[in-house]
Amino acid sequence: MKDFRGTILFTTRDHELVETVANRIIEITPGGTIDKLMTYDEYINSDAVQKQRDELYAMA
């Protein structure tokens, strides 16, 4: 996956896989999507993303 030059859309529960392979995180929420170019650890630790997530889940 890491050497593939195209786009791969995948879902996983494997934290190590997503942290080492993914460079873009797209979260689908009831209120819309969050689309960020960052690692998963950056994504889950971002205060700005958490604020956006709270707003989008409050819309549901």
C-alpha distances in whole Angstrom, upper triangle without the diagonal:
4,6,5,9,9,9,8,11,10,13,13,16,14,15,14,10,11,13,10,7,10,12,14,16,18,20,22,26,29,31,28,24,23,20,20,18,17,16,16,19,21,21,22,25,26,29,29,26,28,31,29,28,32,33,31,31,35,35,34
4,6,8,10,10,10,13,13,15,15,17,15,15,13,10,11,11,8,6,9,10,13,15,18,21,23,27,30,31,28,25,23,20,19,16,15,14,15,18,19,19,21,23,24,28,28,25,28,31,29,28,32,33,31,32,35,36,35
4,6,9,11,11,14,15,18,18,21,19,19,17,14,15,15,12,10,12,13,16,18,21,24,26,30,33,34,31,27,26,23,21,18,18,17,19,21,22,23,25,27,27,31,31,28,31,34,32,31,35,36,34,35,39,39,38
4,6,8,8,12,13,17,18,21,19,20,18,15,15,16,14,11,12,13,15,18,19,22,24,28,31,32,29,25,24,21,20,18,18,18,19,22,23,23,25,27,28,31,31,28,31,33,31,30,34,35,33,34,37,37,37
4,7,9,13,15,18,20,23,22,22,21,17,17,18,16,12,13,13,14,17,19,23,25,28,31,32,28,25,24,20,19,17,18,18,20,23,23,23,26,28,28,31,30,28,31,33,30,30,34,35,32,34,37,37,37
4,7,10,13,16,19,22,21,22,21,18,17,18,16,13,13,13,13,16,17,20,22,26,29,29,25,22,22,18,18,16,18,18,20,23,23,22,25,27,27,30,29,26,29,31,29,28,32,32,30,31,35,34,34
4,7,10,13,16,19,19,19,19,16,14,16,15,12,10,11,10,13,13,17,18,22,25,25,22,19,18,15,15,13,15,16,17,20,21,19,22,25,24,27,26,23,26,28,25,25,29,29,26,28,31,30,30
4,6,10,12,16,16,17,17,13,12,14,14,10,9,11,10,12,12,15,17,20,23,24,21,18,18,15,15,14,15,15,15,19,20,19,21,24,24,27,26,23,25,27,25,24,27,28,25,26,30,29,29
4,7,10,14,15,16,16,13,11,14,15,11,9,11,10,10,10,12,13,17,20,21,18,15,15,13,14,14,15,15,14,18,19,17,19,22,22,25,24,20,23,25,22,21,24,25,22,23,27,26,25
4,7,10,11,13,14,11,9,13,13,10,9,12,11,10,10,12,13,17,20,21,19,16,16,14,15,15,16,14,13,17,18,16,17,21,22,25,24,20,22,25,22,20,24,25,22,22,26,26,25
4,7,9,11,13,10,8,12,14,12,10,13,12,10,10,10,12,15,18,20,18,15,15,14,15,16,16,14,12,15,17,15,16,19,20,23,23,19,20,23,21,18,22,23,20,20,24,24,23
4,5,8,10,8,7,11,12,11,11,14,14,12,13,13,14,17,20,22,20,18,17,17,17,18,17,14,12,14,17,15,15,18,20,23,23,20,20,24,22,19,22,24,22,21,25,26,24
4,6,9,8,8,11,13,13,13,16,16,13,14,14,16,17,20,23,22,19,18,18,18,19,18,15,12,13,17,15,14,17,19,22,23,20,19,23,22,19,22,24,22,21,24,26,24
4,6,5,6,9,10,11,11,15,16,14,16,16,18,20,23,26,24,21,20,20,19,19,17,14,11,13,16,15,14,17,20,23,24,21,21,25,24,21,24,27,25,24,27,29,27
4,5,5,6,9,10,10,13,14,13,15,15,18,20,23,25,24,21,19,18,17,17,14,11,8,9,13,12,11,14,17,20,21,18,18,22,22,19,22,25,24,23,26,28,27
4,6,5,6,8,10,13,15,14,17,18,21,23,27,28,26,23,21,20,18,18,15,11,10,10,13,14,14,16,18,22,23,20,21,25,25,23,25,28,27,26,30,31,30
4,5,5,6,8,11,13,13,16,17,20,22,26,27,25,22,20,19,17,16,14,11,10,12,15,15,15,17,20,23,24,21,22,26,25,23,26,28,26,26,30,31,30
4,6,5,5,9,10,9,12,13,16,19,23,24,22,18,16,15,14,13,11,8,7,9,12,11,12,15,16,20,20,17,19,22,21,19,22,25,23,23,26,28,27
4,6,6,8,10,10,14,15,19,21,25,25,23,20,17,16,14,13,10,6,5,7,9,10,11,13,15,18,19,17,18,22,21,20,23,25,24,24,27,29,29
4,6,8,11,13,16,18,21,24,28,28,26,23,20,18,16,14,11,8,9,10,12,13,15,16,18,22,22,20,22,25,24,23,26,28,27,27,31,32,32
4,7,9,11,14,16,19,22,26,27,24,21,19,16,15,12,11,9,10,12,14,14,16,18,19,23,23,20,22,25,24,23,26,28,26,27,30,31,31
4,6,7,10,13,16,19,23,23,21,17,15,12,11,9,8,6,7,10,11,11,13,16,16,20,19,17,19,22,20,19,23,25,23,24,27,28,28
4,7,10,13,17,19,23,23,20,16,14,11,9,6,5,5,8,10,10,10,13,15,15,18,18,15,18,21,19,19,22,24,22,24,27,27,28
4,7,10,13,16,20,20,17,13,10,7,6,4,5,7,8,11,11,9,12,15,14,17,16,13,16,18,16,16,20,21,19,20,24,24,24
4,6,10,13,16,17,14,10,8,6,5,6,7,7,7,10,10,7,10,13,12,15,14,11,13,16,14,13,17,18,16,17,20,21,21
4,7,10,13,13,10,7,6,4,6,9,10,11,10,13,13,10,12,15,14,16,15,11,13,15,13,12,15,16,13,15,18,18,18
4,6,10,11,9,6,5,7,9,12,12,13,11,14,14,10,11,14,14,15,14,10,12,14,11,9,12,13,11,11,15,15,15
4,7,8,6,5,7,9,12,15,16,17,15,18,17,14,14,18,17,18,16,13,14,15,12,10,13,13,10,10,14,13,12
4,5,5,6,8,11,14,17,18,19,17,19,19,15,15,18,17,17,16,12,12,13,10,8,10,10,7,6,10,9,9
4,6,8,11,14,17,21,22,23,20,22,22,18,18,21,20,20,18,15,15,15,12,10,11,10,7,6,9,7,5
4,7,10,13,16,20,21,23,21,23,22,18,18,21,19,18,16,14,14,13,10,9,10,8,5,6,8,5,6
4,7,10,13,17,19,20,19,21,20,17,17,20,18,18,16,13,14,14,10,9,12,10,6,9,11,9,10
4,6,10,13,15,17,16,18,17,14,15,18,16,17,14,11,13,13,10,9,12,11,8,10,13,12,13
4,7,10,12,14,13,15,14,10,12,14,12,13,11,8,10,11,8,8,11,11,9,11,14,14,15
4,7,9,12,12,14,13,10,13,15,13,15,12,10,13,14,11,11,15,15,13,15,18,17,18
4,6,9,9,12,10,8,11,13,11,13,11,9,12,14,11,12,16,16,15,17,20,20,21
4,7,9,12,10,9,13,14,12,15,13,12,15,17,15,16,19,20,19,21,24,24,25
4,7,8,6,6,10,11,10,14,13,11,14,16,15,16,19,20,19,21,24,25,26
4,5,5,6,9,10,11,14,14,12,15,18,17,17,20,22,21,22,25,26,26
4,5,5,6,8,10,13,14,11,13,16,16,14,18,20,19,19,22,24,24
4,5,5,6,8,12,13,12,13,16,16,15,18,20,20,20,23,25,26
4,6,5,6,10,11,9,11,14,14,14,17,19,19,20,23,24,25
4,5,5,9,9,7,9,12,11,11,14,16,15,16,19,21,22
4,6,8,10,8,8,11,12,10,13,15,15,15,18,20,21
4,6,9,8,8,11,13,12,14,17,17,18,20,22,23
4,5,5,6,9,10,10,12,14,15,16,18,20,22
4,5,5,6,9,10,10,12,14,15,16,19,21
4,5,5,6,9,10,11,12,14,16,17,19
4,5,5,6,9,10,10,12,14,16,17
4,5,5,6,9,10,10,12,14,16
4,5,5,6,9,10,11,13,15
4,5,5,6,9,10,11,13
4,5,5,6,8,10,11
4,6,5,6,9,10
4,6,5,7,9
4,5,5,7
4,5,6
4,5
4
